[in-house]
Amino acid sequence: MEKKKTVFLDRDGTLIEEVNFLSRVEDLKLFSFTAEAVELLRSNGFGLIVITNQSGIDRGLYTEGAMHSIHREIQRQLNDAIDAFYFCPHLPGAGCHCRKPMLGMIEEAQREHRIDMANSWVIGDKNLDIELGFNVGIRTAMVKTGYGVEHFPKLANKPDVIADNLLEAVKVIIREP
């Protein structure tokens, strides 16, 4: 089976509107451009994997079940376009290997999916997302939605792409060799 180029997508602030500690399906809002961006990636041969830090679970703000309900709703609204969701439930500073910018979620995805890492990307709105891409050695795109505008000046490493939103980042990515 052939390996597939993949986009690792941050969830909150990138794929969906930022809601601090999103805990209820009713509060979930996809950006108006999300479906088009996801379809463009799929039609250009990319796999789509969501990687998300969800410390609200360890903080006791919501359950893992509530998070899975949100992921099911994202899948429903995007016609099952996401190949997988990976999450870290731990608090910052917990010392886990899964919390971005550590590699745990991407390593798990690599074990479970045939990924062409040389042609894959990380897209996110925080410095943690960009650092994850640098840590794993793949290209990165920063979006200015969510926390993007706030985090952009704080970047230690410059992303390959800086875009106003996910759709604009995707338009650049699909033109890349």
C-alpha positions, 0 to 999 in steps of 0.5 A, a space after each residue: 500500500 502506498 504512503 499518503 501525503 497528510 495534513 496534520 490539522 490543529 482543531 481549535 482556531 484552525 479547523 473550527 472557531 476557537 471556543 475556550 475549552 469547547 465542551 458542548 456540541 452546541 458550541 461547535 462552529 466550523 469556519 465558513 471556509 473549513 469544508 472547502 479547505 478540507 475538500 481541496 485537500 482531499 481532492 488533491 490526494 491528502 490524508 487529513 488527521 486532526 491533532 489536538 491538545 485537550 487539557 480541559 479533560 485533565 482540568 475536569 472541564 469536560 469528559 473524553 466522551 464529550 470531546 468524542 461527541 464533538 469529533 463525531 459532529 465535526 465528521 458529520 459536518 465534513 462528510 467523514 473527511 477526517 481520517 483520524 483524530 488524535 488528542 492529548 488530555 494532559 495538562 501543560 507541564 504534565 511531562 507527557 510525550 503526546 502534548 504538542 509540540 511533543 511527537 506522541 500524536 504524530 508517532 501514533 498516527 504514523 503507526 496506524 496510517 501509512 504516511 508520506 512524511 516527506 510530503 506532509 504538513 502541519 497547519 495550526 494557529 499556535 506556536 506549539 503547532 509550528 514547533 511540532 512541525 519543526 520537531 517532526 521535520 515536516 513543513 508548516 503553515 500558520 493561520 491567523 485565525 484562533 490565536 494565530 495573530 497573537 502567536 505569530 510574533 512569538 514564533 521561534 521558527 518561521 513557518 513555510 506558509 503564513 495565511 489568513 485562514 485554513 483555506 488560504 493556507 490550503 491554496 498555497 499547499 496544493 500548489 507546492 511540489 
